[in-house]
């Protein structure tokens, strides 16, 4: 199953970031990196899982 996280879905209306991966751990790492670098906000593992959708 492919999982997807997009910033719009997470409340960042003006951010086009979208990532899809079958590997949940990898996806979470990428989202955490993006969030810290782009939004200056660190998110937890469970924060990412909350906004993760099946693609
Ligand atoms: Zn973003």
mmCIF file of the protein (N, C-alpha, C, O) and its ligand, coordinates in Angstrom:
data_MODEL
# 
_entry.id   MODEL 
# 
loop_
_entity.id 
_entity.type 
_entity.pdbx_number_of_molecules 
1 polymer     1 
2 non-polymer 1 
# 
_entity_poly.entity_id                      1 
_entity_poly.type                           'polypeptide(L)' 
_entity_poly.nstd_linkage                   no 
_entity_poly.nstd_monomer                   no 
_entity_poly.pdbx_seq_one_letter_code       
;(UNK)(UNK)(UNK)(UNK)(UNK)(UNK)(UNK)(UNK)(UNK)(UNK)(UNK)(UNK)(UNK)(UNK)(UNK)(UNK)
(UNK)(UNK)(UNK)(UNK)(UNK)(UNK)(UNK)(UNK)(UNK)(UNK)(UNK)(UNK)(UNK)(UNK)(UNK)(UNK)
(UNK)(UNK)(UNK)(UNK)(UNK)(UNK)(UNK)(UNK)(UNK)(UNK)(UNK)(UNK)(UNK)(UNK)(UNK)(UNK)
(UNK)(UNK)(UNK)(UNK)(UNK)(UNK)(UNK)
;
_entity_poly.pdbx_seq_one_letter_code_can   XXXXXXXXXXXXXXXXXXXXXXXXXXXXXXXXXXXXXXXXXXXXXXXXXXXXXXX 
_entity_poly.pdbx_strand_id                 A 
# 
loop_
_entity_poly_seq.entity_id 
_entity_poly_seq.num 
_entity_poly_seq.mon_id 
_entity_poly_seq.hetero 
1 1  UNK n 
1 2  UNK n 
1 3  UNK n 
1 4  UNK n 
1 5  UNK n 
1 6  UNK n 
1 7  UNK n 
1 8  UNK n 
1 9  UNK n 
1 10 UNK n 
1 11 UNK n 
1 12 UNK n 
1 13 UNK n 
1 14 UNK n 
1 15 UNK n 
1 16 UNK n 
1 17 UNK n 
1 18 UNK n 
1 19 UNK n 
1 20 UNK n 
1 21 UNK n 
1 22 UNK n 
1 23 UNK n 
1 24 UNK n 
1 25 UNK n 
1 26 UNK n 
1 27 UNK n 
1 28 UNK n 
1 29 UNK n 
1 30 UNK n 
1 31 UNK n 
1 32 UNK n 
1 33 UNK n 
1 34 UNK n 
1 35 UNK n 
1 36 UNK n 
1 37 UNK n 
1 38 UNK n 
1 39 UNK n 
1 40 UNK n 
1 41 UNK n 
1 42 UNK n 
1 43 UNK n 
1 44 UNK n 
1 45 UNK n 
1 46 UNK n 
1 47 UNK n 
1 48 UNK n 
1 49 UNK n 
1 50 UNK n 
1 51 UNK n 
1 52 UNK n 
1 53 UNK n 
1 54 UNK n 
1 55 UNK n 
# 
loop_
_struct_asym.id 
_struct_asym.entity_id 
A 1 
B 2 
# 
loop_
_chem_comp.id 
_chem_comp.type 
_chem_comp.mon_nstd_flag 
UNK 'L-peptide linking' . 
ZN  non-polymer         . 
# 
_pdbx_entity_nonpoly.entity_id   2 
_pdbx_entity_nonpoly.name        ? 
_pdbx_entity_nonpoly.comp_id     ZN 
# 
_pdbx_nonpoly_scheme.asym_id         B 
_pdbx_nonpoly_scheme.entity_id       2 
_pdbx_nonpoly_scheme.mon_id          ZN 
_pdbx_nonpoly_scheme.ndb_seq_num     1 
_pdbx_nonpoly_scheme.pdb_seq_num     101 
_pdbx_nonpoly_scheme.auth_seq_num    101 
_pdbx_nonpoly_scheme.pdb_mon_id      ZN 
_pdbx_nonpoly_scheme.auth_mon_id     ZN 
_pdbx_nonpoly_scheme.pdb_strand_id   A 
_pdbx_nonpoly_scheme.pdb_ins_code    . 
# 
loop_
_atom_site.group_PDB 
_atom_site.id 
_atom_site.type_symbol 
_atom_site.label_atom_id 
_atom_site.label_alt_id 
_atom_site.label_comp_id 
_atom_site.label_asym_id 
_atom_site.label_entity_id 
_atom_site.label_seq_id 
_atom_site.pdbx_PDB_ins_code 
_atom_site.Cartn_x 
_atom_site.Cartn_y 
_atom_site.Cartn_z 
_atom_site.occupancy 
_atom_site.B_iso_or_equiv 
_atom_site.pdbx_formal_charge 
_atom_site.auth_seq_id 
_atom_site.auth_comp_id 
_atom_site.auth_asym_id 
_atom_site.auth_atom_id 
_atom_site.pdbx_PDB_model_num 
ATOM   1   N  N  . UNK A 1 1  ? 0.840  -1.204 0.000  1.00 0.00 ? 1   UNK A N  1 
ATOM   2   C  CA . UNK A 1 1  ? 0.000  0.000  0.000  1.00 0.00 ? 1   UNK A CA 1 
ATOM   3   C  C  . UNK A 1 1  ? 0.873  1.252  0.000  1.00 0.00 ? 1   UNK A C  1 
ATOM   4   O  O  . UNK A 1 1  ? 1.884  1.311  0.700  1.00 0.00 ? 1   UNK A O  1 
ATOM   5   N  N  . UNK A 1 2  ? 0.487  2.231  -0.771 1.00 0.00 ? 2   UNK A N  1 
ATOM   6   C  CA . UNK A 1 2  ? 1.241  3.485  -0.840 1.00 0.00 ? 2   UNK A CA 1 
ATOM   7   C  C  . UNK A 1 2  ? 0.588  4.512  0.075  1.00 0.00 ? 2   UNK A C  1 
ATOM   8   O  O  . UNK A 1 2  ? -0.626 4.713  0.051  1.00 0.00 ? 2   UNK A O  1 
ATOM   9   N  N  . UNK A 1 3  ? 1.416  5.148  0.870  1.00 0.00 ? 3   UNK A N  1 
ATOM   10  C  CA . UNK A 1 3  ? 0.928  6.173  1.782  1.00 0.00 ? 3   UNK A CA 1 
ATOM   11  C  C  . UNK A 1 3  ? 1.339  7.542  1.275  1.00 0.00 ? 3   UNK A C  1 
ATOM   12  O  O  . UNK A 1 3  ? 2.343  7.692  0.578  1.00 0.00 ? 3   UNK A O  1 
ATOM   13  N  N  . UNK A 1 4  ? 0.553  8.525  1.635  1.00 0.00 ? 4   UNK A N  1 
ATOM   14  C  CA . UNK A 1 4  ? 0.796  9.880  1.143  1.00 0.00 ? 4   UNK A CA 1 
ATOM   15  C  C  . UNK A 1 4  ? 0.635  10.894 2.264  1.00 0.00 ? 4   UNK A C  1 
ATOM   16  O  O  . UNK A 1 4  ? -0.247 10.776 3.114  1.00 0.00 ? 4   UNK A O  1 
ATOM   17  N  N  . UNK A 1 5  ? 1.509  11.889 2.244  1.00 0.00 ? 5   UNK A N  1 
ATOM   18  C  CA . UNK A 1 5  ? 1.348  13.033 3.133  1.00 0.00 ? 5   UNK A CA 1 
ATOM   19  C  C  . UNK A 1 5  ? 1.473  14.283 2.278  1.00 0.00 ? 5   UNK A C  1 
ATOM   20  O  O  . UNK A 1 5  ? 2.428  14.422 1.514  1.00 0.00 ? 5   UNK A O  1 
ATOM   21  N  N  . UNK A 1 6  ? 0.521  15.187 2.402  1.00 0.00 ? 6   UNK A N  1 
ATOM   22  C  CA . UNK A 1 6  ? 0.678  16.468 1.731  1.00 0.00 ? 6   UNK A CA 1 
ATOM   23  C  C  . UNK A 1 6  ? 0.432  17.588 2.720  1.00 0.00 ? 6   UNK A C  1 
ATOM   24  O  O  . UNK A 1 6  ? -0.398 17.479 3.623  1.00 0.00 ? 6   UNK A O  1 
ATOM   25  N  N  . UNK A 1 7  ? 1.188  18.686 2.525  1.00 0.00 ? 7   UNK A N  1 
ATOM   26  C  CA . UNK A 1 7  ? 1.144  19.779 3.490  1.00 0.00 ? 7   UNK A CA 1 
ATOM   27  C  C  . UNK A 1 7  ? -0.214 20.466 3.505  1.00 0.00 ? 7   UNK A C  1 
ATOM   28  O  O  . UNK A 1 7  ? -0.665 20.914 4.559  1.00 0.00 ? 7   UNK A O  1 
ATOM   29  N  N  . UNK A 1 8  ? -0.869 20.555 2.359  1.00 0.00 ? 8   UNK A N  1 
ATOM   30  C  CA . UNK A 1 8  ? -2.195 21.165 2.333  1.00 0.00 ? 8   UNK A CA 1 
ATOM   31  C  C  . UNK A 1 8  ? -3.141 20.409 3.270  1.00 0.00 ? 8   UNK A C  1 
ATOM   32  O  O  . UNK A 1 8  ? -3.898 21.008 4.034  1.00 0.00 ? 8   UNK A O  1 
ATOM   33  N  N  . UNK A 1 9  ? -3.075 19.079 3.189  1.00 0.00 ? 9   UNK A N  1 
ATOM   34  C  CA . UNK A 1 9  ? -3.931 18.254 4.037  1.00 0.00 ? 9   UNK A CA 1 
ATOM   35  C  C  . UNK A 1 9  ? -3.599 18.395 5.512  1.00 0.00 ? 9   UNK A C  1 
ATOM   36  O  O  . UNK A 1 9  ? -4.423 18.115 6.382  1.00 0.00 ? 9   UNK A O  1 
ATOM   37  N  N  . UNK A 1 10 ? -2.360 18.839 5.778  1.00 0.00 ? 10  UNK A N  1 
ATOM   38  C  CA . UNK A 1 10 ? -1.929 18.998 7.165  1.00 0.00 ? 10  UNK A CA 1 
ATOM   39  C  C  . UNK A 1 10 ? -2.145 20.426 7.654  1.00 0.00 ? 10  UNK A C  1 
ATOM   40  O  O  . UNK A 1 10 ? -1.787 20.765 8.782  1.00 0.00 ? 10  UNK A O  1 
ATOM   41  N  N  . UNK A 1 11 ? -2.742 21.272 6.787  1.00 0.00 ? 11  UNK A N  1 
ATOM   42  C  CA . UNK A 1 11 ? -3.084 22.622 7.221  1.00 0.00 ? 11  UNK A CA 1 
ATOM   43  C  C  . UNK A 1 11 ? -2.187 23.714 6.672  1.00 0.00 ? 11  UNK A C  1 
ATOM   44  O  O  . UNK A 1 11 ? -2.434 24.894 6.922  1.00 0.00 ? 11  UNK A O  1 
ATOM   45  N  N  . UNK A 1 12 ? -1.142 23.347 5.923  1.00 0.00 ? 12  UNK A N  1 
ATOM   46  C  CA . UNK A 1 12 ? -0.275 24.359 5.317  1.00 0.00 ? 12  UNK A CA 1 
ATOM   47  C  C  . UNK A 1 12 ? -0.775 24.636 3.902  1.00 0.00 ? 12  UNK A C  1 
ATOM   48  O  O  . UNK A 1 12 ? -0.296 24.058 2.926  1.00 0.00 ? 12  UNK A O  1 
ATOM   49  N  N  . UNK A 1 13 ? -1.747 25.533 3.823  1.00 0.00 ? 13  UNK A N  1 
ATOM   50  C  CA . UNK A 1 13 ? -2.456 25.781 2.566  1.00 0.00 ? 13  UNK A CA 1 
ATOM   51  C  C  . UNK A 1 13 ? -1.547 26.246 1.433  1.00 0.00 ? 13  UNK A C  1 
ATOM   52  O  O  . UNK A 1 13 ? -1.832 25.986 0.264  1.00 0.00 ? 13  UNK A O  1 
ATOM   53  N  N  . UNK A 1 14 ? -0.466 26.925 1.766  1.00 0.00 ? 14  UNK A N  1 
ATOM   54  C  CA . UNK A 1 14 ? 0.369  27.516 0.722  1.00 0.00 ? 14  UNK A CA 1 
ATOM   55  C  C  . UNK A 1 14 ? 1.625  26.693 0.436  1.00 0.00 ? 14  UNK A C  1 
ATOM   56  O  O  . UNK A 1 14 ? 2.553  27.189 -0.204 1.00 0.00 ? 14  UNK A O  1 
ATOM   57  N  N  . UNK A 1 15 ? 1.665  25.453 0.898  1.00 0.00 ? 15  UNK A N  1 
ATOM   58  C  CA . UNK A 1 15 ? 2.833  24.610 0.661  1.00 0.00 ? 15  UNK A CA 1 
ATOM   59  C  C  . UNK A 1 15 ? 2.450  23.458 -0.259 1.00 0.00 ? 15  UNK A C  1 
ATOM   60  O  O  . UNK A 1 15 ? 1.487  22.733 -0.008 1.00 0.00 ? 15  UNK A O  1 
ATOM   61  N  N  . UNK A 1 16 ? 3.231  23.304 -1.340 1.00 0.00 ? 16  UNK A N  1 
ATOM   62  C  CA . UNK A 1 16 ? 2.914  22.293 -2.357 1.00 0.00 ? 16  UNK A CA 1 
ATOM   63  C  C  . UNK A 1 16 ? 3.540  20.937 -2.059 1.00 0.00 ? 16  UNK A C  1 
ATOM   64  O  O  . UNK A 1 16 ? 3.407  20.004 -2.851 1.00 0.00 ? 16  UNK A O  1 
ATOM   65  N  N  . UNK A 1 17 ? 4.221  20.823 -0.924 1.00 0.00 ? 17  UNK A N  1 
ATOM   66  C  CA . UNK A 1 17 ? 4.930  19.581 -0.605 1.00 0.00 ? 17  UNK A CA 1 
ATOM   67  C  C  . UNK A 1 17 ? 3.983  18.388 -0.556 1.00 0.00 ? 17  UNK A C  1 
ATOM   68  O  O  . UNK A 1 17 ? 2.946  18.411 0.108  1.00 0.00 ? 17  UNK A O  1 
ATOM   69  N  N  . UNK A 1 18 ? 4.378  17.342 -1.286 1.00 0.00 ? 18  UNK A N  1 
ATOM   70  C  CA . UNK A 1 18 ? 3.603  16.106 -1.274 1.00 0.00 ? 18  UNK A CA 1 
ATOM   71  C  C  . UNK A 1 18 ? 4.577  14.945 -1.400 1.00 0.00 ? 18  UNK A C  1 
ATOM   72  O  O  . UNK A 1 18 ? 5.487  14.977 -2.229 1.00 0.00 ? 18  UNK A O  1 
ATOM   73  N  N  . UNK A 1 19 ? 4.388  13.937 -0.591 1.00 0.00 ? 19  UNK A N  1 
ATOM   74  C  CA . UNK A 1 19 ? 5.281  12.785 -0.679 1.00 0.00 ? 19  UNK A CA 1 
ATOM   75  C  C  . UNK A 1 19 ? 4.468  11.504 -0.599 1.00 0.00 ? 19  UNK A C  1 
ATOM   76  O  O  . UNK A 1 19 ? 3.521  11.382 0.178  1.00 0.00 ? 19  UNK A O  1 
ATOM   77  N  N  . UNK A 1 20 ? 4.877  10.547 -1.437 1.00 0.00 ? 20  UNK A N  1 
ATOM   78  C  CA . UNK A 1 20 ? 4.243  9.230  -1.441 1.00 0.00 ? 20  UNK A CA 1 
ATOM   79  C  C  . UNK A 1 20 ? 5.318  8.181  -1.244 1.00 0.00 ? 20  UNK A C  1 
ATOM   80  O  O  . UNK A 1 20 ? 6.399  8.277  -1.825 1.00 0.00 ? 20  UNK A O  1 
ATOM   81  N  N  . UNK A 1 21 ? 5.028  7.186  -0.430 1.00 0.00 ? 21  UNK A N  1 
ATOM   82  C  CA . UNK A 1 21 ? 5.974  6.095  -0.247 1.00 0.00 ? 21  UNK A CA 1 
ATOM   83  C  C  . UNK A 1 21 ? 5.262  4.870  0.307  1.00 0.00 ? 21  UNK A C  1 
ATOM   84  O  O  . UNK A 1 21 ? 4.261  4.972  1.017  1.00 0.00 ? 21  UNK A O  1 
ATOM   85  N  N  . UNK A 1 22 ? 5.811  3.705  -0.039 1.00 0.00 ? 22  UNK A N  1 
ATOM   86  C  CA . UNK A 1 22 ? 5.294  2.472  0.551  1.00 0.00 ? 22  UNK A CA 1 
ATOM   87  C  C  . UNK A 1 22 ? 5.945  2.224  1.901  1.00 0.00 ? 22  UNK A C  1 
ATOM   88  O  O  . UNK A 1 22 ? 5.459  1.434  2.711  1.00 0.00 ? 22  UNK A O  1 
ATOM   89  N  N  . UNK A 1 23 ? 7.056  2.917  2.127  1.00 0.00 ? 23  UNK A N  1 
ATOM   90  C  CA . UNK A 1 23 ? 7.822  2.720  3.350  1.00 0.00 ? 23  UNK A CA 1 
ATOM   91  C  C  . UNK A 1 23 ? 7.444  3.810  4.365  1.00 0.00 ? 23  UNK A C  1 
ATOM   92  O  O  . UNK A 1 23 ? 7.849  4.965  4.230  1.00 0.00 ? 23  UNK A O  1 
ATOM   93  N  N  . UNK A 1 24 ? 6.669  3.424  5.373  1.00 0.00 ? 24  UNK A N  1 
ATOM   94  C  CA . UNK A 1 24 ? 6.154  4.397  6.335  1.00 0.00 ? 24  UNK A CA 1 
ATOM   95  C  C  . UNK A 1 24 ? 7.284  5.092  7.106  1.00 0.00 ? 24  UNK A C  1 
ATOM   96  O  O  . UNK A 1 24 ? 7.243  6.304  7.317  1.00 0.00 ? 24  UNK A O  1 
ATOM   97  N  N  . UNK A 1 25 ? 8.288  4.317  7.521  1.00 0.00 ? 25  UNK A N  1 
ATOM   98  C  CA . UNK A 1 25 ? 9.390  4.913  8.283  1.00 0.00 ? 25  UNK A CA 1 
ATOM   99  C  C  . UNK A 1 25 ? 10.121 5.966  7.469  1.00 0.00 ? 25  UNK A C  1 
ATOM   100 O  O  . UNK A 1 25 ? 10.474 7.032  7.973  1.00 0.00 ? 25  UNK A O  1 
ATOM   101 N  N  . UNK A 1 26 ? 10.344 5.643  6.181  1.00 0.00 ? 26  UNK A N  1 
ATOM   102 C  CA . UNK A 1 26 ? 11.017 6.573  5.282  1.00 0.00 ? 26  UNK A CA 1 
ATOM   103 C  C  . UNK A 1 26 ? 10.165 7.831  5.085  1.00 0.00 ? 26  UNK A C  1 
ATOM   104 O  O  . UNK A 1 26 ? 10.668 8.953  5.131  1.00 0.00 ? 26  UNK A O  1 
ATOM   105 N  N  . UNK A 1 27 ? 8.893  7.621  4.869  1.00 0.00 ? 27  UNK A N  1 
ATOM   106 C  CA . UNK A 1 27 ? 7.970  8.736  4.666  1.00 0.00 ? 27  UNK A CA 1 
ATOM   107 C  C  . UNK A 1 27 ? 7.968  9.662  5.881  1.00 0.00 ? 27  UNK A C  1 
ATOM   108 O  O  . UNK A 1 27 ? 8.015  10.884 5.738  1.00 0.00 ? 27  UNK A O  1 
ATOM   109 N  N  . UNK A 1 28 ? 7.915  9.081  7.057  1.00 0.00 ? 28  UNK A N  1 
ATOM   110 C  CA . UNK A 1 28 ? 7.905  9.878  8.283  1.00 0.00 ? 28  UNK A CA 1 
ATOM   111 C  C  . UNK A 1 28 ? 9.188  10.697 8.404  1.00 0.00 ? 28  UNK A C  1 
ATOM   112 O  O  . UNK A 1 28 ? 9.152  11.868 8.784  1.00 0.00 ? 28  UNK A O  1 
ATOM   113 N  N  . UNK A 1 29 ? 10.329 10.069 8.076  1.00 0.00 ? 29  UNK A N  1 
ATOM   114 C  CA . UNK A 1 29 ? 11.601 10.800 8.154  1.00 0.00 ? 29  UNK A CA 1 
ATOM   115 C  C  . UNK A 1 29 ? 11.621 11.992 7.197  1.00 0.00 ? 29  UNK A C  1 
ATOM   116 O  O  . UNK A 1 29 ? 12.064 13.078 7.570  1.00 0.00 ? 29  UNK A O  1 
ATOM   117 N  N  . UNK A 1 30 ? 11.145 11.795 5.970  1.00 0.00 ? 30  UNK A N  1 
ATOM   118 C  CA . UNK A 1 30 ? 11.115 12.877 4.982  1.00 0.00 ? 30  UNK A CA 1 
ATOM   119 C  C  . UNK A 1 30 ? 10.204 14.015 5.428  1.00 0.00 ? 30  UNK A C  1 
ATOM   120 O  O  . UNK A 1 30 ? 10.543 15.190 5.283  1.00 0.00 ? 30  UNK A O  1 
ATOM   121 N  N  . UNK A 1 31 ? 9.046  13.653 5.971  1.00 0.00 ? 31  UNK A N  1 
ATOM   122 C  CA . UNK A 1 31 ? 8.089  14.676 6.407  1.00 0.00 ? 31  UNK A CA 1 
ATOM   123 C  C  . UNK A 1 31 ? 8.666  15.467 7.585  1.00 0.00 ? 31  UNK A C  1 
ATOM   124 O  O  . UNK A 1 31 ? 8.528  16.689 7.645  1.00 0.00 ? 31  UNK A O  1 
ATOM   125 N  N  . UNK A 1 32 ? 9.311  14.764 8.516  1.00 0.00 ? 32  UNK A N  1 
ATOM   126 C  CA . UNK A 1 32 ? 9.907  15.446 9.659  1.00 0.00 ? 32  UNK A CA 1 
ATOM   127 C  C  . UNK A 1 32 ? 10.992 16.418 9.198  1.00 0.00 ? 32  UNK A C  1 
ATOM   128 O  O  . UNK A 1 32 ? 11.088 17.542 9.692  1.00 0.00 ? 32  UNK A O  1 
ATOM   129 N  N  . UNK A 1 33 ? 11.808 15.966 8.241  1.00 0.00 ? 33  UNK A N  1 
ATOM   130 C  CA . UNK A 1 33 ? 12.876 16.807 7.693  1.00 0.00 ? 33  UNK A CA 1 
ATOM   131 C  C  . UNK A 1 33 ? 12.281 18.039 7.004  1.00 0.00 ? 33  UNK A C  1 
ATOM   132 O  O  . UNK A 1 33 ? 12.737 19.161 7.223  1.00 0.00 ? 33  UNK A O  1 
ATOM   133 N  N  . UNK A 1 34 ? 11.265 17.820 6.175  1.00 0.00 ? 34  UNK A N  1 
ATOM   134 C  CA . UNK A 1 34 ? 10.616 18.929 5.466  1.00 0.00 ? 34  UNK A CA 1 
ATOM   135 C  C  . UNK A 1 34 ? 10.007 19.917 6.448  1.00 0.00 ? 34  UNK A C  1 
ATOM   136 O  O  . UNK A 1 34 ? 10.164 21.129 6.296  1.00 0.00 ? 34  UNK A O  1 
ATOM   137 N  N  . UNK A 1 35 ? 9.325  19.408 7.437  1.00 0.00 ? 35  UNK A N  1 
ATOM   138 C  CA . UNK A 1 35 ? 8.640  20.272 8.392  1.00 0.00 ? 35  UNK A CA 1 
ATOM   139 C  C  . UNK A 1 35 ? 9.630  21.142 9.161  1.00 0.00 ? 35  UNK A C  1 
ATOM   140 O  O  . UNK A 1 35 ? 9.382  22.327 9.384  1.00 0.00 ? 35  UNK A O  1 
ATOM   141 N  N  . UNK A 1 36 ? 10.747 20.550 9.564  1.00 0.00 ? 36  UNK A N  1 
ATOM   142 C  CA . UNK A 1 36 ? 11.745 21.310 10.317 1.00 0.00 ? 36  UNK A CA 1 
ATOM   143 C  C  . UNK A 1 36 ? 12.429 22.344 9.436  1.00 0.00 ? 36  UNK A C  1 
ATOM   144 O  O  . UNK A 1 36 ? 12.636 23.483 9.854  1.00 0.00 ? 36  UNK A O  1 
ATOM   145 N  N  . UNK A 1 37 ? 12.782 21.942 8.202  1.00 0.00 ? 37  UNK A N  1 
ATOM   146 C  CA . UNK A 1 37 ? 13.524 22.839 7.327  1.00 0.00 ? 37  UNK A CA 1 
ATOM   147 C  C  . UNK A 1 37 ? 12.646 23.933 6.733  1.00 0.00 ? 37  UNK A C  1 
ATOM   148 O  O  . UNK A 1 37 ? 13.075 25.082 6.624  1.00 0.00 ? 37  UNK A O  1 
ATOM   149 N  N  . UNK A 1 38 ? 11.426 23.586 6.351  1.00 0.00 ? 38  UNK A N  1 
ATOM   150 C  CA . UNK A 1 38 ? 10.565 24.523 5.642  1.00 0.00 ? 38  UNK A CA 1 
ATOM   151 C  C  . UNK A 1 38 ? 9.645  25.306 6.580  1.00 0.00 ? 38  UNK A C  1 
ATOM   152 O  O  . UNK A 1 38 ? 9.410  26.497 6.377  1.00 0.00 ? 38  UNK A O  1 
ATOM   153 N  N  . UNK A 1 39 ? 9.137  24.639 7.588  1.00 0.00 ? 39  UNK A N  1 
ATOM   154 C  CA . UNK A 1 39 ? 8.151  25.276 8.455  1.00 0.00 ? 39  UNK A CA 1 
ATOM   155 C  C  . UNK A 1 39 ? 8.699  25.587 9.846  1.00 0.00 ? 39  UNK A C  1 
ATOM   156 O  O  . UNK A 1 39 ? 8.006  26.185 10.670 1.00 0.00 ? 39  UNK A O  1 
ATOM   157 N  N  . UNK A 1 40 ? 9.942  25.181 10.106 1.00 0.00 ? 40  UNK A N  1 
ATOM   158 C  CA . UNK A 1 40 ? 10.554 25.450 11.394 1.00 0.00 ? 40  UNK A CA 1 
ATOM   159 C  C  . UNK A 1 40 ? 9.801  24.801 12.543 1.00 0.00 ? 40  UNK A C  1 
ATOM   160 O  O  . UNK A 1 40 ? 9.800  25.303 13.667 1.00 0.00 ? 40  UNK A O  1 
ATOM   161 N  N  . UNK A 1 41 ? 9.168  23.688 12.246 1.00 0.00 ? 41  UNK A N  1 
ATOM   162 C  CA . UNK A 1 41 ? 8.352  23.015 13.246 1.00 0.00 ? 41  UNK A CA 1 
ATOM   163 C  C  . UNK A 1 41 ? 8.701  21.532 13.283 1.00 0.00 ? 41  UNK A C  1 
ATOM   164 O  O  . UNK A 1 41 ? 8.665  20.860 12.252 1.00 0.00 ? 41  UNK A O  1 
ATOM   165 N  N  . UNK A 1 42 ? 9.031  21.028 14.447 1.00 0.00 ? 42  UNK A N  1 
ATOM   166 C  CA . UNK A 1 42 ? 9.317  19.596 14.541 1.00 0.00 ? 42  UNK A CA 1 
ATOM   167 C  C  . UNK A 1 42 ? 8.030  18.842 14.841 1.00 0.00 ? 42  UNK A C  1 
ATOM   168 O  O  . UNK A 1 42 ? 7.223  19.256 15.673 1.00 0.00 ? 42  UNK A O  1 
ATOM   169 N  N  . UNK A 1 43 ? 7.861  17.736 14.151 1.00 0.00 ? 43  UNK A N  1 
ATOM   170 C  CA . UNK A 1 43 ? 6.653  16.926 14.323 1.00 0.00 ? 43  UNK A CA 1 
ATOM   171 C  C  . UNK A 1 43 ? 7.043  15.517 14.778 1.00 0.00 ? 43  UNK A C  1 
ATOM   172 O  O  . UNK A 1 43 ? 8.093  14.993 14.405 1.00 0.00 ? 43  UNK A O  1 
ATOM   173 N  N  . UNK A 1 44 ? 6.196  14.938 15.569 1.00 0.00 ? 44  UNK A N  1 
ATOM   174 C  CA . UNK A 1 44 ? 6.478  13.599 16.080 1.00 0.00 ? 44  UNK A CA 1 
ATOM   175 C  C  . UNK A 1 44 ? 6.027  12.541 15.082 1.00 0.00 ? 44  UNK A C  1 
ATOM   176 O  O  . UNK A 1 44 ? 5.275  12.813 14.145 1.00 0.00 ? 44  UNK A O  1 
ATOM   177 N  N  . UNK A 1 45 ? 6.502  11.357 15.312 1.00 0.00 ? 45  UNK A N  1 
ATOM   178 C  CA . UNK A 1 45 ? 6.078  10.182 14.550 1.00 0.00 ? 45  UNK A CA 1 
ATOM   179 C  C  . UNK A 1 45 ? 4.550  10.104 14.445 1.00 0.00 ? 45  UNK A C  1 
ATOM   180 O  O  . UNK A 1 45 ? 3.998  9.905  13.362 1.00 0.00 ? 45  UNK A O  1 
ATOM   181 N  N  . UNK A 1 46 ? 3.887  10.263 15.581 1.00 0.00 ? 46  UNK A N  1 
ATOM   182 C  CA . UNK A 1 46 ? 2.426  10.108 15.580 1.00 0.00 ? 46  UNK A CA 1 
ATOM   183 C  C  . UNK A 1 46 ? 1.732  11.290 14.914 1.00 0.00 ? 46  UNK A C  1 
ATOM   184 O  O  . UNK A 1 46 ? 0.640  11.136 14.369 1.00 0.00 ? 46  UNK A O  1 
ATOM   185 N  N  . UNK A 1 47 ? 2.361  12.486 14.951 1.00 0.00 ? 47  UNK A N  1 
ATOM   186 C  CA . UNK A 1 47 ? 1.813  13.627 14.218 1.00 0.00 ? 47  UNK A CA 1 
ATOM   187 C  C  . UNK A 1 47 ? 1.740  13.306 12.731 1.00 0.00 ? 47  UNK A C  1 
ATOM   188 O  O  . UNK A 1 47 ? 0.738  13.587 12.072 1.00 0.00 ? 47  UNK A O  1 
ATOM   189 N  N  . UNK A 1 48 ? 2.815  12.714 12.209 1.00 0.00 ? 48  UNK A N  1 
ATOM   190 C  CA . UNK A 1 48 ? 2.861  12.377 10.789 1.00 0.00 ? 48  UNK A CA 1 
ATOM   191 C  C  . UNK A 1 48 ? 1.817  11.310 10.471 1.00 0.00 ? 48  UNK A C  1 
ATOM   192 O  O  . UNK A 1 48 ? 1.116  11.397 9.463  1.00 0.00 ? 48  UNK A O  1 
ATOM   193 N  N  . UNK A 1 49 ? 1.721  10.312 11.332 1.00 0.00 ? 49  UNK A N  1 
ATOM   194 C  CA . UNK A 1 49 ? 0.740  9.244  11.088 1.00 0.00 ? 49  UNK A CA 1 
ATOM   195 C  C  . UNK A 1 49 ? -0.690 9.783  11.071 1.00 0.00 ? 49  UNK A C  1 
ATOM   196 O  O  . UNK A 1 49 ? -1.548 9.250  10.367 1.00 0.00 ? 49  UNK A O  1 
ATOM   197 N  N  . UNK A 1 50 ? -0.944 10.830 11.837 1.00 0.00 ? 50  UNK A N  1 
ATOM   198 C  CA . UNK A 1 50 ? -2.275 11.422 11.897 1.00 0.00 ? 50  UNK A CA 1 
ATOM   199 C  C  . UNK A 1 50 ? -2.700 12.024 10.560 1.00 0.00 ? 50  UNK A C  1 
ATOM   200 O  O  . UNK A 1 50 ? -3.867 11.941 10.180 1.00 0.00 ? 50  UNK A O  1 
ATOM   201 N  N  . UNK A 1 51 ? -1.740 12.633 9.844  1.00 0.00 ? 51  UNK A N  1 
ATOM   202 C  CA . UNK A 1 51 ? -2.082 13.290 8.585  1.00 0.00 ? 51  UNK A CA 1 
ATOM   203 C  C  . UNK A 1 51 ? -1.786 12.404 7.370  1.00 0.00 ? 51  UNK A C  1 
ATOM   204 O  O  . UNK A 1 51 ? -2.017 12.810 6.231  1.00 0.00 ? 51  UNK A O  1 
ATOM   205 N  N  . UNK A 1 52 ? -1.280 11.204 7.616  1.00 0.00 ? 52  UNK A N  1 
ATOM   206 C  CA . UNK A 1 52 ? -0.944 10.285 6.527  1.00 0.00 ? 52  UNK A CA 1 
ATOM   207 C  C  . UNK A 1 52 ? -2.209 9.664  5.943  1.00 0.00 ? 52  UNK A C  1 
ATOM   208 O  O  . UNK A 1 52 ? -3.115 9.266  6.674  1.00 0.00 ? 52  UNK A O  1 
ATOM   209 N  N  . UNK A 1 53 ? -2.257 9.589  4.609  1.00 0.00 ? 53  UNK A N  1 
ATOM   210 C  CA . UNK A 1 53 ? -3.415 8.995  3.936  1.00 0.00 ? 53  UNK A CA 1 
ATOM   211 C  C  . UNK A 1 53 ? -2.971 7.856  3.049  1.00 0.00 ? 53  UNK A C  1 
ATOM   212 O  O  . UNK A 1 53 ? -1.805 7.785  2.660  1.00 0.00 ? 53  UNK A O  1 
ATOM   213 N  N  . UNK A 1 54 ? -3.881 6.973  2.728  1.00 0.00 ? 54  UNK A N  1 
ATOM   214 C  CA . UNK A 1 54 ? -3.593 5.931  1.754  1.00 0.00 ? 54  UNK A CA 1 
ATOM   215 C  C  . UNK A 1 54 ? -3.759 6.508  0.359  1.00 0.00 ? 54  UNK A C  1 
ATOM   216 O  O  . UNK A 1 54 ? -4.774 7.137  0.058  1.00 0.00 ? 54  UNK A O  1 
ATOM   217 N  N  . UNK A 1 55 ? -2.769 6.297  -0.488 1.00 0.00 ? 55  UNK A N  1 
ATOM   218 C  CA . UNK A 1 55 ? -2.827 6.854  -1.842 1.00 0.00 ? 55  UNK A CA 1 
ATOM   219 C  C  . UNK A 1 55 ? -3.234 5.791  -2.842 1.00 0.00 ? 55  UNK A C  1 
ATOM   220 O  O  . UNK A 1 55 ? -3.337 6.073  -4.036 1.00 0.00 ? 55  UNK A O  1 
HETATM 221 ZN ZN . ZN  B 2 .  ? 5.286  22.015 3.767  1.00 0.00 ? 101 ZN  A ZN 1 
# 
